[in-house]
Amino acid sequence: MQHIVVIGGGIVGLATAAELADRGNQVTVLEKESHWAAHQTGHNSNVVHAGLYYKPGSLKARMSVAGNASIIDFARENGVPFEVCGKLVVATAEEELPRLMALAERAEANGVPAKLISAAEAREYEPEVACVAALRVESTGIIDFPAVCSALIRKLEAHGADLRLNSPALAIRRALAGGGVEVATPQGVVRAEALVNCAGLHSDRVAKLAGLTPAATIVPFRGEYFELRPDRRDLVRGLIYPVPDPTLPFLGVHLTRMLDGSVHAGPNAVLALRREGYRWRDVSPSDLVDVARFPGTWKLARKFARTGLEEVLRSFSRKRFAASLARLVPAVQEADLVKAEAGVRAQAMLRDGSLVDDFLIESAPRQVHVLNAPSPAATGSLEIAKHVADLAVAHLD
């Protein structure tokens, strides 16, 4: 039995720890916050993605398609609330039809069950939707990801794992004897045979603590949400997404009915002013200096200057936000929107300003670092865990 320390108590870290424990390893999980799933896992839209958007053969494609099944099986086995409700991806204008067709071809390449339907057929699913055609994806669902984390914690407790909250990694070094690693925390030093870094928004910093020079830097983007007023929730029955623009890095605002019947609208995407900046007033001078010093930030800003400005304007204008949603559901009005909790996406960026499109995992002797795991990482978390556990065991040698 090997002792492996996992840094990060979000869904990827907990799933990886549970997978390692299932394989007979002793596991310690370090989480800097006072509760589990405190950041990306606890602030996302709780969608179980089907896997249709991602490049065929990529880690995202393979792990989201497989994860779509495995996370639902896990939910059934562990009493986690979920619903496989399907979704519509809608083309709202004729010029979007080629992109919709391309998306249908990508879904087929990835093995995702999806079918092109007419506007009339789309309205059978969503009577208020406006479109010229749509792609119906049956395997998309909604789930309670924090509840998944609670179930993973129960599994880890049953294995006797050492679960430590309020335990940030302050320093990391190779052990002086035995070839393992040592992680300094406020409560003392944790010694283990191997280290797995699933620190999300701080994954690049943890990698640097461990002596690596990571290929990418984390740049935080805040996704802001509204909800539909309770008396307007009947405008949306399930999930309604726009056709994504492949030249832009994010999917665009969409409408998602949640397990409790509420309807989330969003998110937009603006640069967060700190790694955990859920509001405009959440500012970290040191985080801003890191972003400003990174050359990729300015290259990305130049490339998407107009799009970035539109996102910022929409952040401050409920009217603009409502107008974006009205492209999908014309009945949505400004007065229908109520401010909801935001999330922050840990997006890995390269020095040339390009956003890392796939999951990014780097290894070193006795170390594995998950450096880019944004959406659909929660969907694919159990599959990512298997992959990372394989790498961790391999790098024990």
C-alpha atoms as one frame of an Amber mdcrd trajectory, in Angstrom:
protein
   0.000   0.000   0.000   1.322   3.427  -1.018   0.563   6.744   0.654  -0.558
   9.384  -1.860  -1.413  12.990  -0.984  -4.056  14.757  -3.111  -4.178  18.567
  -3.056  -7.638  19.941  -3.818 -11.063  19.038  -2.452 -13.216  19.709  -5.495
 -14.905  16.974  -7.479 -11.789  16.037  -9.489  -9.590  15.841  -6.402 -12.147
  13.850  -4.397 -12.895  11.496  -7.297  -9.166  10.896  -7.806  -8.637  10.290
  -4.101 -11.546   7.829  -4.040 -10.171   6.000  -7.074  -6.732   5.734  -5.455
  -8.299   4.497  -2.217 -10.353   1.923  -4.135  -7.050   0.591  -5.495  -5.753
  -0.012  -2.004  -3.688   3.119  -1.436  -3.553   5.194   1.722  -4.821   8.672
   0.813  -4.556  12.113   2.395  -6.625  14.941   0.880  -5.639  18.557   1.578
  -8.231  21.308   1.013  -7.427  24.900   1.882 -11.060  25.913   2.464 -13.284
  25.057   5.425 -15.596  22.885   3.305 -15.416  20.606   0.281 -16.366  21.632
  -3.280 -15.909  25.275  -2.323 -15.122  26.776  -5.718 -15.653  25.486  -9.283
 -17.592  22.379  -8.213 -19.901  24.342  -5.941 -20.495  27.219  -8.350 -21.288
  25.583 -11.680 -24.546  24.952 -13.528 -24.764  21.255 -12.483 -25.109  20.082
 -16.100 -24.094  16.544 -17.055 -22.662  17.186 -20.502 -23.056  14.745 -23.375
 -19.673  15.395 -25.036 -20.749  16.769 -28.399 -18.640  19.967 -28.444 -15.138
  18.576 -28.111 -12.535  17.561 -30.661 -12.914  13.846 -31.477 -10.256  11.790
 -29.728  -9.435  14.521 -27.190  -9.443  13.859 -23.452 -12.481  16.116 -23.120
 -14.414  14.170 -25.750 -13.541  10.730 -24.415 -13.942  11.548 -20.745 -17.165
  13.525 -21.054 -18.866  10.842 -23.167 -17.767   8.078 -20.785 -18.336  10.336
 -17.780 -21.901  11.085 -18.863 -22.682   7.424 -18.189 -20.437   6.838 -15.175
 -21.550   9.904 -13.194 -25.223   8.944 -13.672 -24.475   5.358 -12.575 -22.670
   6.760  -9.525 -25.640   8.983  -8.724 -28.051   6.045  -8.909 -25.846   3.924
  -6.656 -25.314   6.662  -4.063 -28.681   8.406  -3.888 -27.528  11.595  -5.594
 -30.332  13.640  -7.215 -30.193  13.810 -11.022 -32.398  13.976 -14.097 -31.551
  13.047 -17.682 -33.682  15.700 -19.358 -31.924  16.260 -22.698 -31.231  19.637
 -24.264 -31.716  21.683 -27.402 -28.924  23.460 -29.264 -30.772  25.984 -31.399
 -29.857  27.875 -34.560 -31.662  31.197 -34.349 -30.744  32.362 -37.897 -30.063
  30.757 -41.274 -26.363  31.661 -41.135 -25.985  29.462 -38.054 -27.180  26.324
 -39.857 -23.742  25.262 -41.182 -22.364  25.420 -37.633 -25.319  23.400 -36.367
 -24.674  20.763 -39.055 -20.993  20.659 -38.114 -21.946  20.186 -34.478 -24.205
  17.270 -35.427 -21.278  15.686 -37.305 -19.019  16.154 -34.283 -21.634  14.567
 -32.033 -21.719  11.541 -34.338 -17.907  11.357 -34.359 -17.870  11.386 -30.563
 -20.597   8.767 -30.261 -23.141  11.178 -28.775 -26.787  10.394 -29.605 -28.168
  13.550 -31.200 -30.610  14.357 -33.985 -31.323  17.399 -36.118 -34.910  18.571
 -35.807 -37.060  21.281 -37.343 -38.215  24.467 -35.631 -41.680  22.957 -35.196
 -40.211  19.837 -33.580 -38.045  22.013 -31.301 -41.158  23.799 -30.078 -42.624
  20.458 -29.029 -39.806  20.309 -26.468 -39.646  24.044 -25.736 -42.816  25.909
 -26.775 -41.253  29.357 -26.241 -38.024  28.764 -28.171 -37.192  30.680 -31.358
 -35.105  28.878 -33.961 -34.875  27.808 -37.578 -33.589  24.340 -36.605 -32.148
  22.576 -33.579 -30.042  19.664 -32.409 -31.733  17.462 -29.808 -29.273  15.795
 -27.405 -31.041  13.243 -25.211 -28.177  12.236 -22.888 -27.584  15.685 -21.364
 -28.758  15.890 -17.779 -28.662  17.856 -14.543 -27.231  16.666 -11.239 -26.248
  17.864  -7.777 -22.438  17.908  -8.057 -21.875  18.964  -4.416 -23.964  15.914
  -3.438 -21.654  13.793  -5.613 -18.761  15.182  -3.570 -20.545  14.284  -0.331
 -20.913  10.711  -1.599 -17.216  10.618  -2.501 -16.352  11.837   1.000 -18.391
   8.969   2.457 -16.456   6.519   0.288 -13.151   8.007   1.413 -14.165   7.879
   5.061 -15.068   4.214   4.640 -11.545   3.619   3.300 -10.036   5.404   6.290
  -8.675   8.311   4.247  -7.122  11.280   6.029  -9.359  14.219   5.029  -8.032
  17.627   6.017  -9.894  20.907   5.611  -8.268  24.292   6.301  -5.017  22.754
   5.065  -3.387  24.729   2.239  -0.106  23.480   0.779   2.514  26.006   1.898
   5.608  24.287   0.498   6.440  21.073  -1.344   9.745  19.232  -1.674  11.093
  15.813  -2.429  11.526  13.796   0.730  15.101  13.605   1.958  14.798   9.846
   2.355  12.754   7.269   0.500  12.142   9.266  -2.665   8.681  10.519  -1.775
   7.297  14.027  -1.273   6.732  16.289   1.702   3.969  18.890   1.827   4.081
  21.582   4.487   0.688  22.673   5.845  -0.297  24.907   8.787  -0.893  21.729
  10.808   2.464  20.131  10.003   4.240  18.204   7.264   2.529  15.429   5.272
   4.929  12.795   3.951   3.821  10.531   1.116   5.154   8.382  -1.702   3.436
  10.507  -4.367   1.583  13.783  -4.918  -1.492  14.506  -7.048  -2.334  18.170
  -7.679  -6.031  18.865  -8.333  -5.974  22.420  -6.990  -8.141  23.973  -9.716
  -7.774  27.739  -9.609  -4.375  27.357  -7.935  -3.105  24.300  -9.814  -0.298
  26.158 -11.588   0.908  27.656  -8.305   0.930  24.254  -6.611   2.918  22.869
  -9.562   5.472  25.636  -9.092   5.658  24.855  -5.360   6.508  21.285  -6.371
   9.378  22.457  -8.576   7.717  22.291 -11.992   7.515  24.976 -14.641   3.970
  24.373 -15.878   3.216  24.776 -19.573   0.234  27.003 -18.860  -0.881  29.677
 -16.405  -4.327  29.849 -14.823  -6.299  32.957 -15.776  -9.623  33.201 -13.902
 -12.821  34.054 -15.782 -15.989  34.848 -13.872 -19.253  33.510 -15.219 -22.214
  35.581 -14.045 -25.720  34.167 -13.827 -29.280  35.341 -13.462 -32.347  33.294
 -12.624 -35.830  33.631 -14.068 -38.407  34.942 -11.609 -40.476  32.071 -10.147
 -43.591  33.159 -12.056 -41.631  33.077 -15.358 -39.969  29.681 -14.959 -42.546
  28.101 -17.245 -40.782  29.752 -20.202 -38.170  26.966 -20.090 -38.802  23.242
 -19.697 -35.242  21.925 -19.929 -31.926  23.134 -21.331 -31.620  25.569 -24.249
 -28.192  26.401 -25.689 -27.096  28.556 -28.644 -24.979  27.193 -31.474 -21.408
  27.876 -30.313 -19.150  30.102 -32.369 -15.933  28.086 -32.904 -13.881  31.304
 -33.093 -14.833  32.209 -29.494 -13.556  30.471 -26.362 -16.879  30.027 -24.502
 -20.334  28.624 -25.326 -22.420  31.768 -24.825 -25.351  32.376 -22.491 -27.932
  29.621 -22.205 -30.952  28.599 -20.134 -30.881  25.663 -17.722 -33.710  24.285
 -15.613 -32.260  23.087 -12.298 -33.312  20.182 -10.096 -35.273  22.497  -7.791
 -37.278  23.897 -10.730 -35.414  27.205 -10.913 -34.073  28.333 -14.291 -30.500
  29.599 -14.507 -29.582  32.021 -17.273 -25.982  32.589 -18.307 -23.103  32.665
 -17.925 -21.272  35.514 -19.533 -17.450  35.505 -19.247 -15.364  38.342 -17.822
 -11.862  38.403 -16.412 -12.028  37.915 -12.631  -9.948  40.369 -10.623  -8.750
  37.656  -8.273  -8.502  33.887  -8.534 -11.637  33.532  -6.452 -13.293  36.748
  -7.610 -17.031  36.096  -7.624 -17.884  39.825  -7.679 -16.363  42.914  -9.303
 -15.350  44.142  -5.851 -13.342  40.968  -5.188  -9.880  42.275  -6.087  -6.448
  40.837  -5.362  -3.531  43.141  -6.304  -1.109  40.193  -6.387  -3.413  38.153
  -8.628  -3.833  41.141 -10.959  -0.067  41.609 -11.138   0.331  37.940 -12.097
  -2.270  38.316 -14.860  -0.741  41.593 -16.097   2.774  40.141 -16.197   1.706
  37.114 -18.189   2.194  37.878 -21.917  -0.669  35.610 -22.975  -3.184  37.895
 -21.260  -2.457  40.817 -23.577  -2.390  38.646 -26.683  -5.789  37.202 -25.798
  -7.134  40.694 -25.038  -6.068  41.976 -28.450  -7.555  38.986 -30.222 -10.940
  39.208 -28.476 -11.077  42.925 -27.666 -14.556  43.481 -29.093 -15.983  40.288
 -27.575 -14.425  41.109 -24.220 -15.948  44.590 -24.237 -19.377  43.146 -25.033
 -19.050  40.709 -22.130 -18.130  43.521 -19.718 -21.031  45.680 -20.923 -23.401
  42.760 -20.470 -22.021  42.264 -16.968 -23.240  45.742 -16.013 -26.465  45.719
 -18.046 -29.402  43.481 -17.192 -31.039  44.751 -20.391 -28.165  43.455 -22.544
 -28.177  40.147 -20.680 -31.918  39.762 -21.264 -31.483  40.601 -24.955 -28.947
  37.770 -25.330 -31.400  35.336 -23.763 -34.272  36.654 -25.887 -32.459  35.406
 -29.002 -33.250  31.930 -27.691 -36.558  32.604 -25.919 -38.107  35.901 -27.136
 -40.509  36.111 -24.192 -37.633  36.692 -21.746 -37.583  40.333 -20.601 -35.292
  42.376 -18.407 -37.812  42.342 -15.563 -37.801  38.527 -15.575 -34.169  38.283
 -14.379 -33.023  37.982 -10.772 -29.311  38.064  -9.921 -27.849  34.648  -9.050
 -24.548  33.339  -7.727 -21.530  33.606 -10.036 -18.786  31.075 -10.671 -15.117
  31.364 -11.578 -13.565  29.168 -14.265  -9.921  28.163 -13.918  -8.830  28.542
 -17.541  -5.296  27.524 -18.480  -3.628  29.875 -20.972  -0.412  29.553 -22.952
   2.126  32.332 -23.410   0.929  32.931 -26.986  -2.511  33.896 -25.642  -4.261
  30.709 -26.703  -6.583  29.010 -24.234  -5.783  25.364 -23.539  -8.632  23.572
 -25.264  -8.235  20.119 -23.723  -7.655  18.812 -20.238  -3.980  19.361 -19.422
  -2.175  16.934 -17.127   1.594  17.015 -16.523   3.673  14.431 -14.693   7.017
  14.257 -12.954   8.619  11.541 -10.809   6.094  10.782  -8.047   3.931  13.734
  -9.087   0.851  14.260 -11.271  -0.541  17.762 -11.852  -4.019  18.419 -13.297
  -3.392  21.872 -14.766  -6.507  22.419 -16.864  -9.827  20.838 -15.962 -12.664
  23.283 -16.682 -16.076  22.169 -17.932 -16.838  19.315 -18.627 -14.486  18.155
 -15.846 -17.299  17.627 -13.338 -19.121  15.404 -15.840 -15.937  13.478 -16.588
 -14.569  13.509 -13.044 -14.750   9.748 -12.468 -12.988   9.138 -15.807 -10.357
  11.806 -15.107  -9.818  10.103 -11.753  -9.046   6.753 -13.407  -6.605   8.407
 -15.816  -4.842  10.392 -13.087  -4.687   7.357 -10.777  -3.045   5.338 -13.577
  -0.458   8.103 -13.997   0.138   8.393 -10.250   0.782   4.668  -9.892   3.058
   4.680 -12.952   5.091   7.579 -11.551   5.695   5.839  -8.243   8.498   4.001
 -10.033
